[in-house]
Amino acid sequence: MKITLCTKNDYDQIITDMADFWNSSHIDNLRKQHNPVYFYEFGNTAFVVKENDKVIGYLFGLYSQTSPTACVKFVGVRASHRKRGVGRALYEYFTMIAKDKGCVELKAITSQDNKISIAFHRSLGMVLFGEPNENGIPVIKDYAGPGSDRVVFRKDI
């Protein structure tokens, strides 16, 4: 599996095909969250896996400016390519790059109703932080503002 830096054409394909990467009724909101800053200003931490010229998976990451932490903002895999190790390979690649930059921790954040993301991150050995919600899922209260709890994952790297 070859992982490369995300190009403008790759980014445009991701935005255009957003519904194929995400099981969500909030595609327009997700598209807006995929700000081009992740490609233009943080392009050295924006990666894709392609099959021929088609992006089948991507990861947009960042390095913290306040701690030796690498953060995954988005990881997406086309529905047709899930359960094939694409997301795991992207995470492993980003982790390797982050370690080379001096990061010692990996973080990711998701919503408490994203069961697929929670299961995926747990399978990577990431730990959930916070207090259990009514469904027993640890969340950080008000993480994304008042009333917007989030699942925060962490892993030493």
CYANA upper distance limits for C-alpha pairs under 8 A (distance plus 0.5 A):
  1 MET  CA     49 VAL  CA      7.57
  1 MET  CA     86 VAL  CA      8.38
  1 MET  CA     89 ALA  CA      8.35
  2 LYS  CA     49 VAL  CA      6.57
  2 LYS  CA     50 LYS  CA      7.91
  3 ILE  CA     47 PHE  CA      6.96
  3 ILE  CA     48 VAL  CA      6.16
  3 ILE  CA     49 VAL  CA      5.44
  3 ILE  CA     50 LYS  CA      8.17
  3 ILE  CA     90 LEU  CA      7.74
  3 ILE  CA     93 TYR  CA      8.30
  4 THR  CA     47 PHE  CA      6.03
  4 THR  CA     48 VAL  CA      6.03
  4 THR  CA     49 VAL  CA      7.12
  5 LEU  CA     43 GLY  CA      7.49
  5 LEU  CA     44 ASN  CA      7.25
  5 LEU  CA     45 THR  CA      7.98
  5 LEU  CA     46 ALA  CA      6.31
  5 LEU  CA     47 PHE  CA      5.01
  5 LEU  CA     48 VAL  CA      6.67
  6 CYS  CA     10 ASP  CA      6.26
  6 CYS  CA     11 TYR  CA      7.04
  6 CYS  CA     39 PHE  CA      7.35
  6 CYS  CA     43 GLY  CA      7.27
  6 CYS  CA     46 ALA  CA      5.88
  6 CYS  CA     47 PHE  CA      5.42
  6 CYS  CA     48 VAL  CA      5.99
  6 CYS  CA     58 TYR  CA      8.44
  7 THR  CA     11 TYR  CA      6.70
  7 THR  CA     39 PHE  CA      7.98
  8 LYS  CA     12 ASP  CA      6.64
  8 LYS  CA     39 PHE  CA      7.86
  9 ASN  CA     13 GLN  CA      6.70
 10 ASP  CA     14 ILE  CA      6.75
 10 ASP  CA     48 VAL  CA      8.13
 10 ASP  CA     55 VAL  CA      6.98
 11 TYR  CA     15 ILE  CA      6.77
 11 TYR  CA     36 PRO  CA      8.41
 11 TYR  CA     39 PHE  CA      7.57
 12 ASP  CA     16 THR  CA      6.55
 13 GLN  CA     17 ASP  CA      6.44
 13 GLN  CA     54 LYS  CA      8.48
 13 GLN  CA     55 VAL  CA      7.69
 14 ILE  CA     18 MET  CA      6.11
 14 ILE  CA     21 PHE  CA      8.40
 14 ILE  CA     55 VAL  CA      7.71
 15 ILE  CA     31 ARG  CA      6.62
 15 ILE  CA     34 HIS  CA      8.07
 17 ASP  CA     21 PHE  CA      7.58
 18 MET  CA     22 TRP  CA      6.95
 18 MET  CA     27 ILE  CA      7.25
 18 MET  CA     30 LEU  CA      8.42
 18 MET  CA     31 ARG  CA      7.27
 19 ALA  CA     23 ASN  CA      7.41
 19 ALA  CA     24 SER  CA      7.94
 19 ALA  CA     27 ILE  CA      6.68
 20 ASP  CA     78 ARG  CA      5.80
 20 ASP  CA     79 ALA  CA      6.43
 21 PHE  CA     57 GLY  CA      8.35
 21 PHE  CA     76 GLY  CA      5.85
 21 PHE  CA     77 VAL  CA      5.68
 21 PHE  CA     78 ARG  CA      4.86
 21 PHE  CA     79 ALA  CA      6.60
 22 TRP  CA     27 ILE  CA      8.08
 22 TRP  CA     76 GLY  CA      7.32
 22 TRP  CA     77 VAL  CA      8.25
 22 TRP  CA     78 ARG  CA      8.09
 22 TRP  CA     79 ALA  CA      8.26
 26 HIS  CA     30 LEU  CA      6.71
 27 ILE  CA     31 ARG  CA      6.48
 28 ASP  CA     32 LYS  CA      6.86
 29 ASN  CA     33 GLN  CA      6.80
 30 LEU  CA     34 HIS  CA      6.88
 31 ARG  CA     35 ASN  CA      8.21
 34 HIS  CA     38 TYR  CA      7.81
 36 PRO  CA     40 TYR  CA      6.57
 37 VAL  CA     41 GLU  CA      5.62
 37 VAL  CA     42 PHE  CA      6.98
 38 TYR  CA     42 PHE  CA      5.37
 38 TYR  CA     43 GLY  CA      6.71
 38 TYR  CA     45 THR  CA      8.49
 38 TYR  CA     46 ALA  CA      7.20
 38 TYR  CA     60 PHE  CA      6.85
 38 TYR  CA     61 GLY  CA      8.18
 39 PHE  CA     43 GLY  CA      4.97
 39 PHE  CA     46 ALA  CA      6.66
 39 PHE  CA     60 PHE  CA      8.40
 42 PHE  CA     46 ALA  CA      7.16
 42 PHE  CA     61 GLY  CA      8.23
 42 PHE  CA     62 LEU  CA      7.38
 45 THR  CA     59 LEU  CA      8.40
 45 THR  CA     60 PHE  CA      6.60
 45 THR  CA     61 GLY  CA      5.66
 45 THR  CA     62 LEU  CA      6.74
 45 THR  CA     94 PHE  CA      7.83
 46 ALA  CA     58 TYR  CA      7.91
 46 ALA  CA     59 LEU  CA      6.29
 46 ALA  CA     60 PHE  CA      4.92
 46 ALA  CA     61 GLY  CA      6.60
 47 PHE  CA     58 TYR  CA      6.00
 47 PHE  CA     59 LEU  CA      5.75
 47 PHE  CA     60 PHE  CA      6.96
 47 PHE  CA     90 LEU  CA      7.85
 48 VAL  CA     55 VAL  CA      6.94
 48 VAL  CA     56 ILE  CA      8.01
 48 VAL  CA     57 GLY  CA      6.12
 48 VAL  CA     58 TYR  CA      4.73
 48 VAL  CA     59 LEU  CA      7.00
 48 VAL  CA     90 LEU  CA      8.22
 49 VAL  CA     55 VAL  CA      6.36
 49 VAL  CA     56 ILE  CA      6.25
 49 VAL  CA     57 GLY  CA      5.64
 49 VAL  CA     58 TYR  CA      6.76
 49 VAL  CA     86 VAL  CA      7.92
 49 VAL  CA     90 LEU  CA      8.34
 50 LYS  CA     54 LYS  CA      5.74
 50 LYS  CA     55 VAL  CA      4.80
 50 LYS  CA     56 ILE  CA      5.80
 50 LYS  CA     57 GLY  CA      7.51
 51 GLU  CA     55 VAL  CA      6.98
 51 GLU  CA     56 ILE  CA      7.01
 56 ILE  CA     77 VAL  CA      6.25
 56 ILE  CA     78 ARG  CA      5.85
 56 ILE  CA     81 HIS  CA      7.15
 56 ILE  CA     86 VAL  CA      8.48
 57 GLY  CA     75 VAL  CA      7.91
 57 GLY  CA     76 GLY  CA      5.97
 57 GLY  CA     77 VAL  CA      4.66
 57 GLY  CA     78 ARG  CA      6.75
 57 GLY  CA     86 VAL  CA      6.87
 57 GLY  CA     87 GLY  CA      7.30
 57 GLY  CA     90 LEU  CA      8.46
 58 TYR  CA     74 PHE  CA      8.27
 58 TYR  CA     75 VAL  CA      6.09
 58 TYR  CA     76 GLY  CA      5.92
 58 TYR  CA     77 VAL  CA      7.11
 58 TYR  CA     87 GLY  CA      8.19
 58 TYR  CA     90 LEU  CA      7.64
 59 LEU  CA     72 VAL  CA      7.64
 59 LEU  CA     73 LYS  CA      8.11
 59 LEU  CA     74 PHE  CA      6.03
 59 LEU  CA     75 VAL  CA      4.78
 59 LEU  CA     76 GLY  CA      7.09
 59 LEU  CA     87 GLY  CA      8.47
 59 LEU  CA     90 LEU  CA      6.88
 59 LEU  CA     91 TYR  CA      8.11
 60 PHE  CA     72 VAL  CA      6.67
 60 PHE  CA     73 LYS  CA      6.11
 60 PHE  CA     74 PHE  CA      5.64
 60 PHE  CA     75 VAL  CA      6.98
 61 GLY  CA     70 ALA  CA      7.61
 61 GLY  CA     71 CYS  CA      6.04
 61 GLY  CA     72 VAL  CA      4.80
 61 GLY  CA     73 LYS  CA      5.82
 61 GLY  CA     74 PHE  CA      7.47
 61 GLY  CA     94 PHE  CA      8.14
 62 LEU  CA     70 ALA  CA      6.34
 62 LEU  CA     71 CYS  CA      5.67
 62 LEU  CA     72 VAL  CA      6.93
 62 LEU  CA     73 LYS  CA      7.67
 63 TYR  CA     68 PRO  CA      8.07
 63 TYR  CA     69 THR  CA      6.52
 63 TYR  CA     70 ALA  CA      5.03
 63 TYR  CA     71 CYS  CA      6.58
 63 TYR  CA     98 ALA  CA      8.13
 63 TYR  CA    103 CYS  CA      8.42
 64 SER  CA     68 PRO  CA      7.00
 64 SER  CA     69 THR  CA      5.83
 64 SER  CA     70 ALA  CA      6.55
 64 SER  CA     71 CYS  CA      7.53
 68 PRO  CA    102 GLY  CA      6.88
 68 PRO  CA    103 CYS  CA      4.80
 68 PRO  CA    104 VAL  CA      6.24
 68 PRO  CA    105 GLU  CA      7.09
 69 THR  CA    103 CYS  CA      5.55
 69 THR  CA    104 VAL  CA      6.60
 69 THR  CA    105 GLU  CA      5.22
 69 THR  CA    106 LEU  CA      6.20
 69 THR  CA    107 LYS  CA      7.59
 70 ALA  CA     95 THR  CA      8.27
 70 ALA  CA     98 ALA  CA      6.59
 70 ALA  CA    103 CYS  CA      6.63
 70 ALA  CA    104 VAL  CA      8.42
 70 ALA  CA    105 GLU  CA      6.74
 70 ALA  CA    106 LEU  CA      5.39
 70 ALA  CA    107 LYS  CA      6.78
 71 CYS  CA    106 LEU  CA      6.29
 71 CYS  CA    107 LYS  CA      5.23
 71 CYS  CA    108 ALA  CA      6.18
 72 VAL  CA    106 LEU  CA      8.16
 72 VAL  CA    107 LYS  CA      6.84
 72 VAL  CA    108 ALA  CA      5.60
 72 VAL  CA    109 ILE  CA      8.23
 73 LYS  CA    108 ALA  CA      7.07
 73 LYS  CA    109 ILE  CA      7.83
 75 VAL  CA     87 GLY  CA      7.29
 76 GLY  CA     87 GLY  CA      7.56
 77 VAL  CA     81 HIS  CA      6.93
 77 VAL  CA     82 ARG  CA      6.58
 77 VAL  CA     86 VAL  CA      7.43
 77 VAL  CA     87 GLY  CA      6.97
 78 ARG  CA     82 ARG  CA      6.96
 81 HIS  CA     86 VAL  CA      7.93
 82 ARG  CA     86 VAL  CA      7.60
 82 ARG  CA     87 GLY  CA      8.43
 85 GLY  CA     89 ALA  CA      6.48
 86 VAL  CA     90 LEU  CA      6.79
 87 GLY  CA     91 TYR  CA      6.76
 88 ARG  CA     92 GLU  CA      6.63
 88 ARG  CA    124 LEU  CA      7.89
 89 ALA  CA     93 TYR  CA      6.60
 90 LEU  CA     94 PHE  CA      6.63
 91 TYR  CA     95 THR  CA      6.48
 92 GLU  CA     96 MET  CA      6.71
 93 TYR  CA     97 ILE  CA      6.86
 94 PHE  CA     98 ALA  CA      6.49
 95 THR  CA     99 LYS  CA      6.57
 95 THR  CA    106 LEU  CA      7.85
 95 THR  CA    157 ILE  CA      7.59
 96 MET  CA    100 ASP  CA      6.86
 97 ILE  CA    101 LYS  CA      6.97
 98 ALA  CA    102 GLY  CA      6.99
 98 ALA  CA    103 CYS  CA      5.82
 98 ALA  CA    104 VAL  CA      8.47
 99 LYS  CA    103 CYS  CA      5.40
 99 LYS  CA    104 VAL  CA      6.93
 99 LYS  CA    157 ILE  CA      7.42
103 CYS  CA    157 ILE  CA      7.96
104 VAL  CA    156 ASP  CA      6.34
104 VAL  CA    157 ILE  CA      5.53
105 GLU  CA    154 ARG  CA      7.45
105 GLU  CA    155 LYS  CA      6.18
105 GLU  CA    156 ASP  CA      5.00
105 GLU  CA    157 ILE  CA      5.80
106 LEU  CA    154 ARG  CA      6.14
106 LEU  CA    155 LYS  CA      5.64
106 LEU  CA    156 ASP  CA      6.77
106 LEU  CA    157 ILE  CA      7.04
107 LYS  CA    152 VAL  CA      7.66
107 LYS  CA    153 PHE  CA      5.91
107 LYS  CA    154 ARG  CA      5.05
107 LYS  CA    155 LYS  CA      7.06
108 ALA  CA    152 VAL  CA      6.51
108 ALA  CA    153 PHE  CA      5.62
108 ALA  CA    154 ARG  CA      7.23
109 ILE  CA    150 ARG  CA      7.12
109 ILE  CA    151 VAL  CA      6.11
109 ILE  CA    152 VAL  CA      5.11
109 ILE  CA    153 PHE  CA      6.56
110 THR  CA    114 ASN  CA      7.26
110 THR  CA    117 SER  CA      7.50
110 THR  CA    118 ILE  CA      8.01
110 THR  CA    150 ARG  CA      6.41
110 THR  CA    151 VAL  CA      5.76
110 THR  CA    152 VAL  CA      7.25
111 SER  CA    149 ASP  CA      7.83
111 SER  CA    150 ARG  CA      5.54
111 SER  CA    151 VAL  CA      6.31
112 GLN  CA    137 ILE  CA      7.68
112 GLN  CA    139 VAL  CA      7.61
112 GLN  CA    149 ASP  CA      7.81
112 GLN  CA    150 ARG  CA      6.36
112 GLN  CA    151 VAL  CA      6.15
114 ASN  CA    118 ILE  CA      6.81
115 LYS  CA    119 ALA  CA      6.59
116 ILE  CA    120 PHE  CA      6.59
117 SER  CA    121 HIS  CA      6.57
118 ILE  CA    122 ARG  CA      6.64
118 ILE  CA    151 VAL  CA      8.48
119 ALA  CA    123 SER  CA      6.67
120 PHE  CA    124 LEU  CA      7.09
121 HIS  CA    125 GLY  CA      7.27
121 HIS  CA    126 MET  CA      6.12
121 HIS  CA    153 PHE  CA      7.84
122 ARG  CA    126 MET  CA      5.62
122 ARG  CA    127 VAL  CA      7.17
122 ARG  CA    128 LEU  CA      8.46
125 GLY  CA    155 LYS  CA      7.56
126 MET  CA    153 PHE  CA      6.15
126 MET  CA    154 ARG  CA      5.83
126 MET  CA    155 LYS  CA      5.47
127 VAL  CA    153 PHE  CA      5.76
127 VAL  CA    154 ARG  CA      5.78
127 VAL  CA    155 LYS  CA      6.82
128 LEU  CA    138 PRO  CA      6.55
128 LEU  CA    139 VAL  CA      8.02
128 LEU  CA    151 VAL  CA      7.09
128 LEU  CA    152 VAL  CA      6.16
128 LEU  CA    153 PHE  CA      5.12
128 LEU  CA    154 ARG  CA      7.13
129 PHE  CA    138 PRO  CA      6.28
129 PHE  CA    139 VAL  CA      6.79
129 PHE  CA    140 ILE  CA      7.31
129 PHE  CA    151 VAL  CA      7.57
129 PHE  CA    152 VAL  CA      6.16
129 PHE  CA    153 PHE  CA      6.86
129 PHE  CA    154 ARG  CA      8.07
130 GLY  CA    138 PRO  CA      5.32
130 GLY  CA    139 VAL  CA      5.06
130 GLY  CA    140 ILE  CA      5.19
130 GLY  CA    141 LYS  CA      8.09
130 GLY  CA    151 VAL  CA      8.21
130 GLY  CA    152 VAL  CA      8.13
131 GLU  CA    137 ILE  CA      8.14
131 GLU  CA    138 PRO  CA      5.20
131 GLU  CA    139 VAL  CA      5.95
131 GLU  CA    140 ILE  CA      7.12
131 GLU  CA    141 LYS  CA      8.43
132 PRO  CA    136 GLY  CA      5.10
132 PRO  CA    137 ILE  CA      5.29
132 PRO  CA    138 PRO  CA      4.44
132 PRO  CA    139 VAL  CA      6.59
133 ASN  CA    137 ILE  CA      5.89
133 ASN  CA    138 PRO  CA      6.59
133 ASN  CA    139 VAL  CA      6.98
137 ILE  CA    151 VAL  CA      8.36
138 PRO  CA    151 VAL  CA      7.03
139 VAL  CA    149 ASP  CA      6.64
139 VAL  CA    150 ARG  CA      5.87
139 VAL  CA    151 VAL  CA      5.13
139 VAL  CA    152 VAL  CA      7.25
140 ILE  CA    149 ASP  CA      6.10
140 ILE  CA    150 ARG  CA      6.00
140 ILE  CA    151 VAL  CA      6.78
140 ILE  CA    152 VAL  CA      7.35
141 LYS  CA    147 GLY  CA      7.83
141 LYS  CA    148 SER  CA      7.50
141 LYS  CA    149 ASP  CA      5.02
141 LYS  CA    150 ARG  CA      7.36
142 ASP  CA    146 PRO  CA      5.28
142 ASP  CA    147 GLY  CA      5.74
142 ASP  CA    148 SER  CA      5.31
142 ASP  CA    149 ASP  CA      5.13
142 ASP  CA    150 ARG  CA      7.88
143 TYR  CA    148 SER  CA      6.70
143 TYR  CA    149 ASP  CA      5.76
143 TYR  CA    150 ARG  CA      6.24
144 ALA  CA    148 SER  CA      5.56
144 ALA  CA    149 ASP  CA      6.81
144 ALA  CA    150 ARG  CA      7.33
145 GLY  CA    149 ASP  CA      8.16
